[in-house]
């Protein structure tokens, strides 16, 4: 089998095995993301940056944010503050926060 054919088959098969990510409510997420804004530099809020290096997450990809928050929640990604924050979130909270952050303007 040629490499390009094999690569195409792998891409197609992996697309069917990926779980669908539910859409979140950005309006609800704006309220739920309040604690995120202090560190992550969402436009319109003051934050700890530049005293502490934290990633800017406004405008970040929705699916990436969902996956990252779930990984912090499960402990797969390690960061004490993020693990503690994510532990208290419901799945809908994660979807809503991710929708808000993805829609927020980059600072």
C-alpha positions in Angstrom: 0.0 0.0 0.0 1.3 3.4 -0.9 2.1 5.8 1.9 -0.4 8.4 0.8 -3.2 5.8 0.7 -2.2 4.6 4.1 -2.1 8.1 5.5 -5.5 8.9 4.1 -7.0 5.7 5.6 -5.5 6.6 9.0 -6.9 10.1 8.9 -10.4 8.8 8.0 -10.4 6.1 10.6 -9.2 8.5 13.3 -11.9 11.0 12.4 -14.6 8.5 13.2 -13.1 7.5 16.5 -12.9 11.1 17.9 -15.6 12.0 20.3 -17.9 14.9 19.3 -17.4 18.0 21.4 -20.6 19.6 22.5 -21.1 23.3 21.9 -21.0 25.6 24.9 -22.9 28.8 25.8 -20.4 31.7 25.6 -22.8 34.0 27.6 -23.0 31.6 30.5 -19.2 30.9 30.1 -18.4 34.6 30.6 -19.7 34.4 34.2 -18.2 31.0 34.8 -14.8 32.1 33.5 -14.5 34.8 36.1 -11.7 33.0 38.1 -9.8 32.4 34.8 -9.5 36.1 34.0 -7.2 36.9 36.9 -4.3 34.9 35.6 -4.9 34.4 31.9 -5.2 38.0 30.7 -8.6 38.2 29.3 -9.1 41.6 27.7 -10.8 44.1 30.1 -9.5 42.4 33.3 -6.3 43.0 35.3 -4.2 40.0 36.0 -1.1 38.6 37.5 0.8 38.7 34.2 3.7 39.6 33.8 4.7 38.6 37.3 3.7 35.0 36.6 4.1 33.4 33.2 0.7 32.1 32.2 -0.7 31.4 28.7 -3.0 33.9 27.1 -6.1 31.9 26.4 -8.5 34.5 24.9 -9.3 33.5 21.3 -7.8 30.0 21.8 -9.3 27.1 19.9 -12.6 25.8 21.5 -11.8 22.1 21.2 -8.3 22.6 22.6 -9.7 24.4 25.6 -12.2 21.6 26.3 -9.5 18.9 26.0 -7.1 20.9 28.2 -9.7 21.6 30.9 -10.8 17.9 31.0 -7.1 16.9 31.2 -6.6 19.2 34.2 -9.8 17.9 35.8 -8.7 14.3 35.5 -5.1 15.0 36.6 -3.7 14.0 33.2 -2.2 17.5 33.0 -0.4 18.6 36.2 -0.7 22.1 37.6 -1.9 22.5 41.2 -4.0 25.7 40.6 -5.5 24.4 37.3 -6.2 21.0 38.8 -8.0 22.6 41.7 -10.0 24.9 39.5 -11.0 22.2 37.0 -12.0 19.7 39.6 -15.1 21.8 40.5 -16.3 22.2 36.9 -19.1 20.2 35.4 -18.9 19.1 31.8 -21.3 21.9 30.8 -19.2 24.4 32.7 -16.2 23.3 30.7 -18.1 23.7 27.4 -19.4 27.1 28.4 -16.1 28.4 29.6 -14.4 27.1 26.5 -17.0 28.8 24.3 -16.5 32.1 26.0 -12.7 32.0 26.0 -12.7 30.9 22.3 -14.9 33.9 21.4 -13.0 36.4 23.5 -10.8 38.9 21.7 -7.1 38.3 22.0 -5.5 41.0 24.1 
